[in-house]
Amino acid sequence: MIYITLAIAAVVGFLRIYLGVHYPIDVLGGSGVGVLSGFVALKLGDYVFKNLGVYNGNY
């Protein structure tokens, strides 16, 4: 499933450049912000679940 979503994101990014709606640096910057915010959300979720006693070790 992850490969399908990554492929869709790549196609949409390419089409935005191809159609002249965005410059390539806009698309790369947006994907960088998306990856960074996803990483921060993952780490924040891990921190909250482990330090607030919600984590039970089954994931």
Predicted model as a PDB file, atoms N, CA, C, CB and O in Angstrom, pLDDT in the B-factor column:
MODEL        1                                                                  
ATOM      1  N   MET A   1       0.817  -1.194   0.000  1.00 86.00           N  
ATOM      2  CA  MET A   1       0.000   0.000   0.000  1.00 86.00           C  
ATOM      3  C   MET A   1       0.865   1.265   0.000  1.00 86.00           C  
ATOM      4  CB  MET A   1      -0.932  -0.006   1.204  1.00 86.00           C  
ATOM      5  O   MET A   1       0.517   2.271  -0.618  1.00 86.00           O  
ATOM      6  N   ILE A   2       1.999   1.194   0.705  1.00 87.00           N  
ATOM      7  CA  ILE A   2       2.864   2.370   0.785  1.00 87.00           C  
ATOM      8  C   ILE A   2       3.416   2.727  -0.593  1.00 87.00           C  
ATOM      9  CB  ILE A   2       4.018   2.126   1.774  1.00 87.00           C  
ATOM     10  O   ILE A   2       3.586   3.903  -0.913  1.00 87.00           O  
ATOM     11  N   TYR A   3       3.695   1.711  -1.403  1.00 95.00           N  
ATOM     12  CA  TYR A   3       4.246   1.981  -2.739  1.00 95.00           C  
ATOM     13  C   TYR A   3       3.224   2.659  -3.637  1.00 95.00           C  
ATOM     14  CB  TYR A   3       4.724   0.684  -3.391  1.00 95.00           C  
ATOM     15  O   TYR A   3       3.587   3.484  -4.476  1.00 95.00           O  
ATOM     16  N   ILE A   4       1.967   2.325  -3.472  1.00 96.00           N  
ATOM     17  CA  ILE A   4       0.905   2.958  -4.267  1.00 96.00           C  
ATOM     18  C   ILE A   4       0.781   4.431  -3.902  1.00 96.00           C  
ATOM     19  CB  ILE A   4      -0.449   2.238  -4.049  1.00 96.00           C  
ATOM     20  O   ILE A   4       0.672   5.282  -4.785  1.00 96.00           O  
ATOM     21  N   THR A   5       0.798   4.736  -2.611  1.00 93.00           N  
ATOM     22  CA  THR A   5       0.669   6.137  -2.197  1.00 93.00           C  
ATOM     23  C   THR A   5       1.893   6.959  -2.600  1.00 93.00           C  
ATOM     24  CB  THR A   5       0.462   6.223  -0.683  1.00 93.00           C  
ATOM     25  O   THR A   5       1.761   8.122  -2.979  1.00 93.00           O  
ATOM     26  N   LEU A   6       3.083   6.357  -2.520  1.00 92.00           N  
ATOM     27  CA  LEU A   6       4.288   7.066  -2.959  1.00 92.00           C  
ATOM     28  C   LEU A   6       4.261   7.316  -4.462  1.00 92.00           C  
ATOM     29  CB  LEU A   6       5.545   6.272  -2.581  1.00 92.00           C  
ATOM     30  O   LEU A   6       4.685   8.373  -4.927  1.00 92.00           O  
ATOM     31  N   ALA A   7       3.761   6.342  -5.221  1.00 96.00           N  
ATOM     32  CA  ALA A   7       3.664   6.516  -6.670  1.00 96.00           C  
ATOM     33  C   ALA A   7       2.668   7.620  -7.018  1.00 96.00           C  
ATOM     34  CB  ALA A   7       3.251   5.196  -7.343  1.00 96.00           C  
ATOM     35  O   ALA A   7       2.931   8.426  -7.910  1.00 96.00           O  
ATOM     36  N   ILE A   8       1.547   7.667  -6.338  1.00 96.00           N  
ATOM     37  CA  ILE A   8       0.558   8.711  -6.590  1.00 96.00           C  
ATOM     38  C   ILE A   8       1.136  10.086  -6.262  1.00 96.00           C  
ATOM     39  CB  ILE A   8      -0.719   8.456  -5.765  1.00 96.00           C  
ATOM     40  O   ILE A   8       0.936  11.039  -7.015  1.00 96.00           O  
ATOM     41  N   ALA A   9       1.853  10.193  -5.141  1.00 93.00           N  
ATOM     42  CA  ALA A   9       2.466  11.471  -4.763  1.00 93.00           C  
ATOM     43  C   ALA A   9       3.502  11.897  -5.803  1.00 93.00           C  
ATOM     44  CB  ALA A   9       3.123  11.367  -3.367  1.00 93.00           C  
ATOM     45  O   ALA A   9       3.585  13.077  -6.144  1.00 93.00           O  
ATOM     46  N   ALA A  10       4.288  10.953  -6.307  1.00 95.00           N  
ATOM     47  CA  ALA A  10       5.305  11.276  -7.316  1.00 95.00           C  
ATOM     48  C   ALA A  10       4.660  11.728  -8.625  1.00 95.00           C  
ATOM     49  CB  ALA A  10       6.212  10.059  -7.572  1.00 95.00           C  
ATOM     50  O   ALA A  10       5.133  12.674  -9.255  1.00 95.00           O  
ATOM     51  N   VAL A  11       3.593  11.065  -9.032  1.00 96.00           N  
ATOM     52  CA  VAL A  11       2.897  11.443 -10.269  1.00 96.00           C  
ATOM     53  C   VAL A  11       2.269  12.821 -10.134  1.00 96.00           C  
ATOM     54  CB  VAL A  11       1.818  10.405 -10.623  1.00 96.00           C  
ATOM     55  O   VAL A  11       2.347  13.632 -11.056  1.00 96.00           O  
ATOM     56  N   VAL A  12       1.651  13.088  -9.000  1.00 96.00           N  
ATOM     57  CA  VAL A  12       1.043  14.400  -8.787  1.00 96.00           C  
ATOM     58  C   VAL A  12       2.111  15.487  -8.789  1.00 96.00           C  
ATOM     59  CB  VAL A  12       0.256  14.425  -7.463  1.00 96.00           C  
ATOM     60  O   VAL A  12       1.916  16.548  -9.382  1.00 96.00           O  
ATOM     61  N   GLY A  13       3.234  15.232  -8.133  1.00 95.00           N  
ATOM     62  CA  GLY A  13       4.324  16.203  -8.128  1.00 95.00           C  
ATOM     63  C   GLY A  13       4.854  16.460  -9.524  1.00 95.00           C  
ATOM     64  O   GLY A  13       5.090  17.608  -9.903  1.00 95.00           O  
ATOM     65  N   PHE A  14       5.042  15.389 -10.297  1.00 96.00           N  
ATOM     66  CA  PHE A  14       5.511  15.544 -11.677  1.00 96.00           C  
ATOM     67  C   PHE A  14       4.515  16.330 -12.513  1.00 96.00           C  
ATOM     68  CB  PHE A  14       5.760  14.179 -12.312  1.00 96.00           C  
ATOM     69  O   PHE A  14       4.909  17.203 -13.286  1.00 96.00           O  
ATOM     70  N   LEU A  15       3.233  16.031 -12.369  1.00 96.00           N  
ATOM     71  CA  LEU A  15       2.215  16.721 -13.159  1.00 96.00           C  
ATOM     72  C   LEU A  15       2.125  18.204 -12.800  1.00 96.00           C  
ATOM     73  CB  LEU A  15       0.858  16.056 -12.960  1.00 96.00           C  
ATOM     74  O   LEU A  15       1.868  19.037 -13.669  1.00 96.00           O  
ATOM     75  N   ARG A  16       2.334  18.536 -11.536  1.00 95.00           N  
ATOM     76  CA  ARG A  16       2.314  19.950 -11.140  1.00 95.00           C  
ATOM     77  C   ARG A  16       3.417  20.723 -11.855  1.00 95.00           C  
ATOM     78  CB  ARG A  16       2.474  20.088  -9.610  1.00 95.00           C  
ATOM     79  O   ARG A  16       3.220  21.865 -12.272  1.00 95.00           O  
ATOM     80  N   ILE A  17       4.594  20.080 -11.994  1.00 96.00           N  
ATOM     81  CA  ILE A  17       5.706  20.713 -12.712  1.00 96.00           C  
ATOM     82  C   ILE A  17       5.417  20.737 -14.202  1.00 96.00           C  
ATOM     83  CB  ILE A  17       7.032  19.974 -12.438  1.00 96.00           C  
ATOM     84  O   ILE A  17       5.620  21.759 -14.857  1.00 96.00           O  
ATOM     85  N   TYR A  18       4.940  19.612 -14.747  1.00 96.00           N  
ATOM     86  CA  TYR A  18       4.695  19.475 -16.182  1.00 96.00           C  
ATOM     87  C   TYR A  18       3.653  20.480 -16.668  1.00 96.00           C  
ATOM     88  CB  TYR A  18       4.240  18.052 -16.508  1.00 96.00           C  
ATOM     89  O   TYR A  18       3.799  21.054 -17.747  1.00 96.00           O  
ATOM     90  N   LEU A  19       2.616  20.691 -15.885  1.00 96.00           N  
ATOM     91  CA  LEU A  19       1.553  21.615 -16.279  1.00 96.00           C  
ATOM     92  C   LEU A  19       1.910  23.074 -16.021  1.00 96.00           C  
ATOM     93  CB  LEU A  19       0.281  21.273 -15.547  1.00 96.00           C  
ATOM     94  O   LEU A  19       1.152  23.971 -16.389  1.00 96.00           O  
ATOM     95  N   GLY A  20       3.050  23.316 -15.395  1.00 94.00           N  
ATOM     96  CA  GLY A  20       3.499  24.677 -15.157  1.00 94.00           C  
ATOM     97  C   GLY A  20       2.845  25.354 -13.975  1.00 94.00           C  
ATOM     98  O   GLY A  20       2.878  26.579 -13.859  1.00 94.00           O  
ATOM     99  N   VAL A  21       2.252  24.568 -13.097  1.00 93.00           N  
ATOM    100  CA  VAL A  21       1.577  25.140 -11.940  1.00 93.00           C  
ATOM    101  C   VAL A  21       2.583  25.496 -10.845  1.00 93.00           C  
ATOM    102  CB  VAL A  21       0.526  24.163 -11.400  1.00 93.00           C  
ATOM    103  O   VAL A  21       2.389  26.465 -10.110  1.00 93.00           O  
ATOM    104  N   HIS A  22       3.665  24.704 -10.738  1.00 94.00           N  
ATOM    105  CA  HIS A  22       4.689  24.937  -9.719  1.00 94.00           C  
ATOM    106  C   HIS A  22       6.072  24.787 -10.332  1.00 94.00           C  
ATOM    107  CB  HIS A  22       4.516  23.963  -8.531  1.00 94.00           C  
ATOM    108  O   HIS A  22       6.259  24.096 -11.334  1.00 94.00           O  
ATOM    109  N   TYR A  23       7.030  25.448  -9.708  1.00 95.00           N  
ATOM    110  CA  TYR A  23       8.429  25.242 -10.059  1.00 95.00           C  
ATOM    111  C   TYR A  23       8.920  23.964  -9.374  1.00 95.00           C  
ATOM    112  CB  TYR A  23       9.302  26.474  -9.645  1.00 95.00           C  
ATOM    113  O   TYR A  23       8.350  23.546  -8.367  1.00 95.00           O  
ATOM    114  N   PRO A  24       9.966  23.345  -9.909  1.00 95.00           N  
ATOM    115  CA  PRO A  24      10.469  22.114  -9.280  1.00 95.00           C  
ATOM    116  C   PRO A  24      10.879  22.301  -7.816  1.00 95.00           C  
ATOM    117  CB  PRO A  24      11.652  21.592 -10.064  1.00 95.00           C  
ATOM    118  O   PRO A  24      10.685  21.397  -7.003  1.00 95.00           O  
ATOM    119  N   ILE A  25      11.433  23.443  -7.477  1.00 96.00           N  
ATOM    120  CA  ILE A  25      11.844  23.663  -6.090  1.00 96.00           C  
ATOM    121  C   ILE A  25      10.637  23.725  -5.156  1.00 96.00           C  
ATOM    122  CB  ILE A  25      12.661  24.954  -5.978  1.00 96.00           C  
ATOM    123  O   ILE A  25      10.746  23.361  -3.986  1.00 96.00           O  
ATOM    124  N   ASP A  26       9.488  24.182  -5.657  1.00 94.00           N  
ATOM    125  CA  ASP A  26       8.262  24.181  -4.855  1.00 94.00           C  
ATOM    126  C   ASP A  26       7.836  22.759  -4.517  1.00 94.00           C  
ATOM    127  CB  ASP A  26       7.132  24.907  -5.597  1.00 94.00           C  
ATOM    128  O   ASP A  26       7.483  22.454  -3.378  1.00 94.00           O  
ATOM    129  N   VAL A  27       7.876  21.900  -5.522  1.00 96.00           N  
ATOM    130  CA  VAL A  27       7.458  20.509  -5.322  1.00 96.00           C  
ATOM    131  C   VAL A  27       8.427  19.798  -4.386  1.00 96.00           C  
ATOM    132  CB  VAL A  27       7.373  19.763  -6.673  1.00 96.00           C  
ATOM    133  O   VAL A  27       7.998  19.080  -3.484  1.00 96.00           O  
ATOM    134  N   LEU A  28       9.727  19.988  -4.588  1.00 96.00           N  
ATOM    135  CA  LEU A  28      10.714  19.360  -3.708  1.00 96.00           C  
ATOM    136  C   LEU A  28      10.615  19.902  -2.284  1.00 96.00           C  
ATOM    137  CB  LEU A  28      12.128  19.581  -4.254  1.00 96.00           C  
ATOM    138  O   LEU A  28      10.737  19.146  -1.320  1.00 96.00           O  
ATOM    139  N   GLY A  29      10.396  21.197  -2.154  1.00 97.00           N  
ATOM    140  CA  GLY A  29      10.234  21.780  -0.818  1.00 97.00           C  
ATOM    141  C   GLY A  29       9.003  21.250  -0.110  1.00 97.00           C  
ATOM    142  O   GLY A  29       9.041  20.956   1.084  1.00 97.00           O  
ATOM    143  N   GLY A  30       7.916  21.129  -0.846  1.00 95.00           N  
ATOM    144  CA  GLY A  30       6.683  20.602  -0.252  1.00 95.00           C  
ATOM    145  C   GLY A  30       6.816  19.150   0.168  1.00 95.00           C  
ATOM    146  O   GLY A  30       6.310  18.753   1.217  1.00 95.00           O  
ATOM    147  N   SER A  31       7.493  18.362  -0.647  1.00 95.00           N  
ATOM    148  CA  SER A  31       7.684  16.966  -0.254  1.00 95.00           C  
ATOM    149  C   SER A  31       8.644  16.863   0.920  1.00 95.00           C  
ATOM    150  CB  SER A  31       8.204  16.140  -1.434  1.00 95.00           C  
ATOM    151  O   SER A  31       8.493  15.981   1.766  1.00 95.00           O  
ATOM    152  N   GLY A  32       9.624  17.748   0.983  1.00 96.00           N  
ATOM    153  CA  GLY A  32      10.521  17.757   2.133  1.00 96.00           C  
ATOM    154  C   GLY A  32       9.800  18.118   3.417  1.00 96.00           C  
ATOM    155  O   GLY A  32      10.032  17.507   4.460  1.00 96.00           O  
ATOM    156  N   VAL A  33       8.929  19.105   3.342  1.00 97.00           N  
ATOM    157  CA  VAL A  33       8.132  19.490   4.514  1.00 97.00           C  
ATOM    158  C   VAL A  33       7.215  18.340   4.932  1.00 97.00           C  
ATOM    159  CB  VAL A  33       7.295  20.764   4.214  1.00 97.00           C  
ATOM    160  O   VAL A  33       7.026  18.089   6.122  1.00 97.00           O  
ATOM    161  N   GLY A  34       6.654  17.652   3.956  1.00 95.00           N  
ATOM    162  CA  GLY A  34       5.785  16.513   4.262  1.00 95.00           C  
ATOM    163  C   GLY A  34       6.523  15.378   4.945  1.00 95.00           C  
ATOM    164  O   GLY A  34       6.027  14.805   5.914  1.00 95.00           O  
ATOM    165  N   VAL A  35       7.711  15.050   4.443  1.00 95.00           N  
ATOM    166  CA  VAL A  35       8.507  13.985   5.049  1.00 95.00           C  
ATOM    167  C   VAL A  35       8.941  14.381   6.460  1.00 95.00           C  
ATOM    168  CB  VAL A  35       9.740  13.667   4.177  1.00 95.00           C  
ATOM    169  O   VAL A  35       8.876  13.570   7.384  1.00 95.00           O  
ATOM    170  N   LEU A  36       9.377  15.610   6.621  1.00 98.00           N  
ATOM    171  CA  LEU A  36       9.822  16.080   7.934  1.00 98.00           C  
ATOM    172  C   LEU A  36       8.670  16.092   8.943  1.00 98.00           C  
ATOM    173  CB  LEU A  36      10.430  17.484   7.815  1.00 98.00           C  
ATOM    174  O   LEU A  36       8.847  15.670  10.086  1.00 98.00           O  
ATOM    175  N   SER A  37       7.508  16.565   8.535  1.00 98.00           N  
ATOM    176  CA  SER A  37       6.377  16.599   9.468  1.00 98.00           C  
ATOM    177  C   SER A  37       5.901  15.183   9.809  1.00 98.00           C  
ATOM    178  CB  SER A  37       5.216  17.418   8.872  1.00 98.00           C  
ATOM    179  O   SER A  37       5.479  14.933  10.938  1.00 98.00           O  
ATOM    180  N   GLY A  38       5.963  14.268   8.859  1.00 95.00           N  
ATOM    181  CA  GLY A  38       5.621  12.875   9.157  1.00 95.00           C  
ATOM    182  C   GLY A  38       6.582  12.251  10.146  1.00 95.00           C  
ATOM    183  O   GLY A  38       6.165  11.523  11.047  1.00 95.00           O  
ATOM    184  N   PHE A  39       7.875  12.531   9.984  1.00 97.00           N  
ATOM    185  CA  PHE A  39       8.882  12.014  10.906  1.00 97.00           C  
ATOM    186  C   PHE A  39       8.680  12.584  12.309  1.00 97.00           C  
ATOM    187  CB  PHE A  39      10.293  12.343  10.397  1.00 97.00           C  
ATOM    188  O   PHE A  39       8.762  11.853  13.296  1.00 97.00           O  
ATOM    189  N   VAL A  40       8.420  13.878  12.397  1.00 98.00           N  
ATOM    190  CA  VAL A  40       8.191  14.514  13.700  1.00 98.00           C  
ATOM    191  C   VAL A  40       6.945  13.934  14.360  1.00 98.00           C  
ATOM    192  CB  VAL A  40       8.050  16.048  13.543  1.00 98.00           C  
ATOM    193  O   VAL A  40       6.951  13.687  15.566  1.00 98.00           O  
ATOM    194  N   ALA A  41       5.885  13.712  13.599  1.00 96.00           N  
ATOM    195  CA  ALA A  41       4.657  13.140  14.156  1.00 96.00           C  
ATOM    196  C   ALA A  41       4.898  11.715  14.652  1.00 96.00           C  
ATOM    197  CB  ALA A  41       3.532  13.153  13.103  1.00 96.00           C  
ATOM    198  O   ALA A  41       4.364  11.324  15.690  1.00 96.00           O  
ATOM    199  N   LEU A  42       5.690  10.942  13.926  1.00 94.00           N  
ATOM    200  CA  LEU A  42       6.011   9.579  14.341  1.00 94.00           C  
ATOM    201  C   LEU A  42       6.789   9.578  15.653  1.00 94.00           C  
ATOM    202  CB  LEU A  42       6.814   8.862  13.250  1.00 94.00           C  
ATOM    203  O   LEU A  42       6.465   8.830  16.576  1.00 94.00           O  
ATOM    204  N   LYS A  43       7.819  10.424  15.728  1.00 94.00           N  
ATOM    205  CA  LYS A  43       8.633  10.481  16.937  1.00 94.00           C  
ATOM    206  C   LYS A  43       7.842  11.037  18.122  1.00 94.00           C  
ATOM    207  CB  LYS A  43       9.877  11.333  16.693  1.00 94.00           C  
ATOM    208  O   LYS A  43       7.998  10.560  19.246  1.00 94.00           O  
ATOM    209  N   LEU A  44       6.999  12.036  17.882  1.00 93.00           N  
ATOM    210  CA  LEU A  44       6.175  12.598  18.953  1.00 93.00           C  
ATOM    211  C   LEU A  44       5.180  11.561  19.466  1.00 93.00           C  
ATOM    212  CB  LEU A  44       5.430  13.852  18.461  1.00 93.00           C  
ATOM    213  O   LEU A  44       4.962  11.449  20.673  1.00 93.00           O  
ATOM    214  N   GLY A  45       4.583  10.809  18.558  1.00 89.00           N  
ATOM    215  CA  GLY A  45       3.660   9.754  18.970  1.00 89.00           C  
ATOM    216  C   GLY A  45       4.351   8.682  19.789  1.00 89.00           C  
ATOM    217  O   GLY A  45       3.812   8.227  20.798  1.00 89.00           O  
ATOM    218  N   ASP A  46       5.544   8.273  19.365  1.00 88.00           N  
ATOM    219  CA  ASP A  46       6.306   7.295  20.142  1.00 88.00           C  
ATOM    220  C   ASP A  46       6.619   7.823  21.536  1.00 88.00           C  
ATOM    221  CB  ASP A  46       7.602   6.930  19.418  1.00 88.00           C  
ATOM    222  O   ASP A  46       6.470   7.110  22.528  1.00 88.00           O  
ATOM    223  N   TYR A  47       7.051   9.069  21.601  1.00 88.00           N  
ATOM    224  CA  TYR A  47       7.382   9.678  22.898  1.00 88.00           C  
ATOM    225  C   TYR A  47       6.165   9.721  23.821  1.00 88.00           C  
ATOM    226  CB  TYR A  47       7.933  11.100  22.695  1.00 88.00           C  
ATOM    227  O   TYR A  47       6.257   9.364  24.995  1.00 88.00           O  
ATOM    228  N   VAL A  48       5.031  10.156  23.286  1.00 85.00           N  
ATOM    229  CA  VAL A  48       3.822  10.290  24.103  1.00 85.00           C  
ATOM    230  C   VAL A  48       3.359   8.928  24.591  1.00 85.00           C  
ATOM    231  CB  VAL A  48       2.700  10.979  23.307  1.00 85.00           C  
ATOM    232  O   VAL A  48       3.039   8.770  25.769  1.00 85.00           O  
ATOM    233  N   PHE A  49       3.319   7.945  23.706  1.00 82.00           N  
ATOM    234  CA  PHE A  49       2.830   6.630  24.105  1.00 82.00           C  
ATOM    235  C   PHE A  49       3.759   5.933  25.092  1.00 82.00           C  
ATOM    236  CB  PHE A  49       2.645   5.762  22.888  1.00 82.00           C  
ATOM    237  O   PHE A  49       3.292   5.254  26.007  1.00 82.00           O  
ATOM    238  N   LYS A  50       5.061   6.094  24.917  1.00 83.00           N  
ATOM    239  CA  LYS A  50       5.996   5.417  25.820  1.00 83.00           C  
ATOM    240  C   LYS A  50       6.097   6.111  27.174  1.00 83.00           C  
ATOM    241  CB  LYS A  50       7.372   5.341  25.183  1.00 83.00           C  
ATOM    242  O   LYS A  50       6.232   5.441  28.198  1.00 83.00           O  
ATOM    243  N   ASN A  51       6.034   7.426  27.197  1.00 83.00           N  
ATOM    244  CA  ASN A  51       6.246   8.158  28.448  1.00 83.00           C  
ATOM    245  C   ASN A  51       4.977   8.410  29.241  1.00 83.00           C  
ATOM    246  CB  ASN A  51       6.897   9.460  28.158  1.00 83.00           C  
ATOM    247  O   ASN A  51       5.053   8.796  30.408  1.00 83.00           O  
ATOM    248  N   LEU A  52       3.824   8.203  28.646  1.00 79.00           N  
ATOM    249  CA  LEU A  52       2.574   8.403  29.389  1.00 79.00           C  
ATOM    250  C   LEU A  52       1.945   7.087  29.827  1.00 79.00           C  
ATOM    251  CB  LEU A  52       1.584   9.182  28.542  1.00 79.00           C  
ATOM    252  O   LEU A  52       0.829   7.067  30.347  1.00 79.00           O  
ATOM    253  N   GLY A  53       2.662   5.993  29.617  1.00 67.00           N  
ATOM    254  CA  GLY A  53       2.174   4.691  30.086  1.00 67.00           C  
ATOM    255  C   GLY A  53       1.126   4.077  29.201  1.00 67.00           C  
ATOM    256  O   GLY A  53       0.484   3.113  29.617  1.00 67.00           O  
ATOM    257  N   VAL A  54       0.918   4.574  28.014  1.00 67.00           N  
ATOM    258  CA  VAL A  54      -0.096   4.025  27.132  1.00 67.00           C  
ATOM    259  C   VAL A  54       0.471   2.856  26.331  1.00 67.00           C  
ATOM    260  CB  VAL A  54      -0.633   5.111  26.191  1.00 67.00           C  
ATOM    261  O   VAL A  54      -0.264   1.953  25.932  1.00 67.00           O  
ATOM    262  N   TYR A  55       1.766   2.878  26.103  1.00 61.00           N  
ATOM    263  CA  TYR A  55       2.437   1.860  25.298  1.00 61.00           C  
ATOM    264  C   TYR A  55       2.445   0.519  26.046  1.00 61.00           C  
ATOM    265  CB  TYR A  55       3.887   2.304  24.955  1.00 61.00           C  
ATOM    266  O   TYR A  55       2.853   0.456  27.206  1.00 61.00           O  
ATOM    267  N   ASN A  56       1.993  -0.557  25.376  1.00 62.00           N  
ATOM    268  CA  ASN A  56       1.990  -1.870  26.015  1.00 62.00           C  
ATOM    269  C   ASN A  56       2.953  -2.848  25.351  1.00 62.00           C  
ATOM    270  CB  ASN A  56       0.594  -2.445  25.998  1.00 62.00           C  
ATOM    271  O   ASN A  56       3.004  -4.017  25.733  1.00 62.00           O  
ATOM    272  N   GLY A  57       3.716  -2.387  24.367  1.00 60.00           N  
ATOM    273  CA  GLY A  57       4.734  -3.230  23.746  1.00 60.00           C  
ATOM    274  C   GLY A  57       4.237  -4.162  22.673  1.00 60.00           C  
ATOM    275  O   GLY A  57       4.977  -5.055  22.261  1.00 60.00           O  
ATOM    276  N   ASN A  58       3.023  -3.999  22.202  1.00 58.00           N  
ATOM    277  CA  ASN A  58       2.456  -4.912  21.210  1.00 58.00           C  
ATOM    278  C   ASN A  58       2.363  -4.336  19.818  1.00 58.00           C  
ATOM    279  CB  ASN A  58       1.110  -5.337  21.640  1.00 58.00           C  
ATOM    280  O   ASN A  58       1.467  -4.714  19.063  1.00 58.00           O  
ATOM    281  N   TYR A  59       3.260  -3.427  19.446  1.00 54.00           N  
ATOM    282  CA  TYR A  59       3.229  -2.942  18.057  1.00 54.00           C  
ATOM    283  C   TYR A  59       4.574  -2.965  17.437  1.00 54.00           C  
ATOM    284  CB  TYR A  59       2.678  -1.554  17.983  1.00 54.00           C  
ATOM    285  O   TYR A  59       4.724  -2.591  16.274  1.00 54.00           O  
TER     286      TYR A  59                                                      
ENDMDL                                                                          
END                                                                             
